[in-house]
Amino acid sequence: MSPPTREGTNLRIPEAEFEAMMARAAKAGARQALTDVGLDGKDAALDIRDLRSLLDCVRFVRRTAVQTSVHLITTGLILAMLAGVALKLKFFGGGP
């Protein structure tokens, strides 16, 4: 570790030392952010896996709901067309 030098009003730090200082600051900031949202401690990895699993389930439910809606609409349209054909061909009794 070399001492910082002063150039006018600026303080000059060697690049390697500056990068090490930035890495420590980033690590401390990440730890603080995880602590702020409650994802710190020994169970943090399990909590994150559970959250990802929950998101996968939500995506699956959303996809299934859309597919079910499309199936219901398609089935309803086909039944309506079949009912129209049946009425047109007078399958349900005599008409005028």
matplotlib code that plots the C-alpha trace (Angstrom):
import matplotlib.pyplot as plt

x = [0.0, 1.6, 0.6, -1.7, -0.2, -1.7, -2.0, -3.3, -6.7, -7.0, -5.8, -4.3, -4.6, -2.9, -5.3, -5.0, -5.7, -8.7, -10.1, -9.7, -11.5, -14.3, -14.7, -15.0, -17.5, -19.6, -19.5, -20.6, -23.3, -24.7, -24.7, -26.6, -29.1, -29.8, -30.1, -32.6, -34.9, -34.6, -32.4, -29.5, -28.4, -27.8, -31.3, -30.9, -30.1, -33.1, -35.3, -34.1, -34.7, -38.2, -38.9, -37.8, -40.0, -42.9, -42.3, -42.2, -45.5, -47.1, -45.9, -47.2, -50.6, -50.8, -50.0, -52.5, -55.2, -54.6, -54.7, -57.9, -59.6, -58.7, -60.0, -63.3, -63.8, -63.1, -65.4, -68.2, -67.8, -67.9, -71.0, -72.7, -72.0, -73.3, -76.4, -76.9, -76.5, -78.9, -81.5, -81.0, -81.4, -84.4, -83.1, -85.2, -88.7, -90.8, -90.9, -93.2]
y = [0.0, 3.2, 6.5, 8.8, 11.9, 15.3, 17.2, 20.6, 20.1, 16.5, 13.4, 10.7, 7.0, 4.2, 2.4, -1.0, 0.4, 2.4, -0.7, -2.7, 0.2, 0.2, -3.6, -3.4, -0.6, -2.5, -5.6, -3.6, -1.9, -5.3, -6.7, -3.6, -3.8, -7.5, -6.7, -3.9, -6.3, -9.0, -11.4, -11.7, -14.5, -18.2, -18.8, -16.2, -18.6, -20.8, -17.7, -16.6, -20.1, -20.1, -16.7, -17.9, -21.0, -18.8, -16.7, -19.8, -20.9, -17.6, -17.7, -21.2, -20.2, -17.2, -19.3, -22.0, -19.4, -17.9, -21.3, -22.2, -19.0, -19.6, -23.2, -22.0, -19.2, -21.7, -24.3, -21.7, -20.5, -24.1, -24.9, -21.8, -22.7, -26.2, -24.9, -22.6, -25.4, -27.6, -24.9, -24.2, -27.9, -28.1, -30.9, -29.7, -30.2, -29.0, -25.3, -23.3]
z = [0.0, -1.1, 0.5, -1.5, -3.1, -3.3, -6.6, -5.8, -4.2, -5.5, -3.7, -5.9, -4.9, -6.8, -9.1, -7.5, -4.1, -5.5, -7.1, -3.8, -1.9, -4.5, -4.2, -0.4, -0.7, -3.2, -1.0, 2.0, 0.0, -1.3, 2.3, 3.5, 0.7, 1.5, 5.2, 4.3, 2.5, 5.1, 3.1, 5.4, 7.6, 7.1, 5.5, 2.8, 0.0, 0.9, 1.0, -2.5, -3.8, -2.3, -3.9, -7.3, -6.9, -6.0, -9.1, -11.3, -9.8, -10.5, -14.1, -14.5, -13.1, -15.4, -18.4, -17.5, -16.9, -20.3, -22.0, -20.1, -21.2, -24.8, -24.6, -23.0, -25.6, -28.5, -27.1, -26.6, -30.2, -31.6, -29.5, -30.7, -34.3, -33.7, -32.2, -35.2, -37.6, -35.6, -35.6, -39.3, -40.2, -37.8, -35.6, -32.7, -34.0, -36.8, -37.6, -39.8]

ax = plt.figure().add_subplot(projection="3d")
ax.plot(x, y, z, "-o")
ax.set_aspect("equal")
plt.show()
